[in-house]
Amino acid sequence: MVLSAKQSWRDGVIDCFAHGYKPVFLQKPKTVSAQIEPDIKLAHASLGRVIRSFKNDFPISNGFLQRRAEQILTERLATEFGKYKFFLSSWRQKLAVYPDLNCILSGYGKGADAMALASVCKERGIKIAAFQHGITREILHANVDERRVFFETSFCDVFFAMNSTAAKITERHSVNQPVTVVTKIGHHHLNVLKINRKSR
């Protein structure tokens, strides 16, 4: 099954066809705001230690601003928990239609949607293969606190990196440790490289 659309992902789909596999294309569930219920209680329980640490490291002297910051953080996390529960139910319904599904090829997944998909796939024994979508992790390799560059590897079982440097960064810094495979750079990137060389 195929989810999302990135260049290296497209190369993977072409390989599926070339080896006699017929991929099924899947759209992620649409968000229905009315069905998302923020979980304030869970957010409060989850943020206790984080807020105490934040107060120590970044003290806010103004009491109003401190309470407002905590409120915003709690509300946003509560909404993400609500989204996760919504997508968890949605993905269960969507994947139930494919009882023989054993693998999903995915692009740049992130947030509650991707984490819910990962949870449902784990329940059903489905593996997720994600593809590197750019070279941001190589550019920011010295700043590993920029966690957004590791979105793909936060939920997948297998990660296809475009080069050995990306693979090393992934293996060293990802919270989740997927099997990392170095693959050839995508056709799109090679075409751009050729065009740039011709224009010089």
C-alpha positions in Angstrom: 0.0 0.0 0.0 1.3 3.5 -0.9 0.7 6.6 1.2 1.9 10.2 0.3 4.0 11.2 -2.7 7.8 11.9 -2.7 10.3 11.3 -5.4 12.2 8.4 -3.8 8.7 7.0 -2.8 7.8 7.1 -6.6 11.0 5.1 -7.4 9.9 2.5 -4.8 6.5 2.2 -6.4 8.1 1.8 -9.9 10.2 -1.0 -8.4 7.0 -2.7 -7.1 5.5 -2.7 -10.6 8.8 -3.9 -12.1 8.8 -6.9 -9.7 5.2 -7.9 -10.3 3.6 -6.3 -7.2 0.5 -4.2 -7.6 0.5 -1.3 -5.1 -2.7 0.1 -3.6 -2.8 3.9 -3.2 -4.3 5.2 0.0 -5.3 8.7 1.1 -4.9 9.6 4.8 -8.2 10.1 6.7 -9.7 13.6 6.4 -9.7 15.6 9.7 -13.3 16.2 11.0 -12.9 19.0 13.6 -16.3 18.3 15.1 -15.2 14.7 16.0 -11.9 15.8 17.7 -12.2 16.0 21.4 -9.2 17.6 23.2 -8.0 15.5 26.2 -7.2 18.1 28.8 -6.8 15.6 31.6 -4.2 13.6 29.7 -2.4 16.7 28.7 -2.1 17.9 32.3 -0.8 14.5 33.4 1.8 14.5 30.6 3.0 18.0 31.0 3.7 18.1 34.7 7.4 17.3 34.6 7.9 19.3 31.4 6.4 22.5 32.9 8.5 22.1 36.1 11.6 21.8 34.0 10.6 24.7 31.9 10.1 26.9 34.9 13.5 26.1 36.2 15.3 26.6 32.9 13.3 29.5 31.6 11.7 31.3 34.5 8.9 33.8 33.7 8.6 36.5 36.4 5.2 37.7 35.2 2.6 35.4 36.8 0.0 36.1 34.1 2.4 35.3 31.3 3.5 32.1 33.0 -0.1 30.9 33.5 -0.9 31.9 29.9 2.1 30.0 28.5 1.1 26.9 30.5 -2.5 27.2 29.2 -1.5 27.4 25.6 0.9 24.5 25.9 -1.7 22.4 27.6 -4.5 23.2 25.1 -2.3 22.4 22.1 -1.1 19.1 23.5 -4.7 18.2 24.5 -5.8 18.9 20.9 -3.0 16.7 19.6 -4.1 13.9 21.9 -7.6 14.4 20.5 -6.4 14.2 17.0 -4.4 11.0 17.8 -7.6 9.3 19.1 -9.5 10.5 16.0 -6.9 9.2 13.6 -6.5 6.0 15.5 -10.2 5.1 15.0 -10.0 6.3 11.3 -7.0 4.3 10.4 -8.4 1.2 12.0 -11.5 1.5 9.8 -9.5 2.3 6.7 -7.0 -0.6 7.1 -9.7 -3.1 8.0 -10.6 -3.2 4.3 -7.2 -4.7 3.5 -6.8 -7.8 5.7 -3.8 -9.1 3.7 -1.9 -5.8 3.8 1.7 -6.3 5.1 3.6 -3.2 4.1 3.0 0.5 3.6 5.3 2.8 1.6 5.1 6.3 3.1 6.6 9.7 2.5 7.0 12.5 5.1 4.6 11.6 7.9 4.4 13.6 11.1 2.3 14.4 14.1 -0.8 12.7 15.4 -1.8 11.3 12.0 1.5 9.4 11.5 1.7 8.2 15.1 -1.8 6.8 15.0 -1.0 5.1 11.7 2.1 3.5 13.3 0.0 2.3 16.3 -2.6 0.6 14.1 0.1 -0.9 11.9 1.8 -2.4 15.0 -1.6 -3.8 16.1 -2.0 -5.5 12.7 1.6 -6.5 12.1 2.0 -4.1 9.1 5.5 -2.7 8.4 6.0 0.9 7.4 8.8 1.9 5.0 9.6 5.6 4.9 11.7 7.5 2.4 14.1 10.4 3.0 12.4 13.5 1.3 15.3 15.9 1.3 18.8 16.7 2.7 17.7 18.7 5.8 19.1 16.1 8.2 22.5 16.4 6.5 22.5 20.2 6.6 21.4 20.2 10.3 23.5 17.3 11.4 25.3 19.4 14.0 22.0 20.6 15.5 20.3 17.4 16.6 17.8 19.3 18.8 16.0 20.3 15.5 13.8 17.2 15.9 11.6 17.9 12.9 14.2 16.4 10.5 13.5 13.0 12.1 9.8 12.9 11.5 10.1 10.1 9.0 12.0 7.9 11.4 9.7 8.5 14.4 7.1 6.1 13.1 8.6 3.7 10.5 10.2 0.2 10.6 12.5 0.7 7.6 14.0 4.0 6.5 15.5 4.5 3.0 18.2 7.1 3.2 19.7 8.8 0.1 23.3 8.5 1.2 25.6 7.1 4.0 25.7 10.4 5.8 22.0 10.5 6.2 22.0 6.9 7.4 24.6 7.6 10.1 22.7 10.6 11.4 19.5 8.6 11.4 21.1 5.7 13.3 22.8 8.0 15.8 20.0 10.4 16.7 16.6 9.0 16.0 14.4 8.2 19.0 13.0 5.2 17.2 15.6 3.1 15.6 14.4 1.8 12.2 16.3 -0.5 9.9 18.2 2.0 7.7 18.9 1.2 4.1 21.1 3.4 1.9 19.6 3.6 -1.6 20.5 5.5 -4.7 19.6 9.2 -5.1 16.2 9.8 -6.8 15.9 10.5 -10.5 14.4 13.9 -9.8 17.5 15.0 -7.8 19.9 13.7 -10.5 17.9 15.6 -13.2 18.2 18.8 -11.2 21.9 18.3 -10.8 22.4 17.8 -14.6 20.4 21.0 -15.3 22.5 23.0 -12.8 25.7 21.8 -14.4 24.5 22.7 -17.9 23.6 26.2 -16.8 27.1 27.0 -15.6 
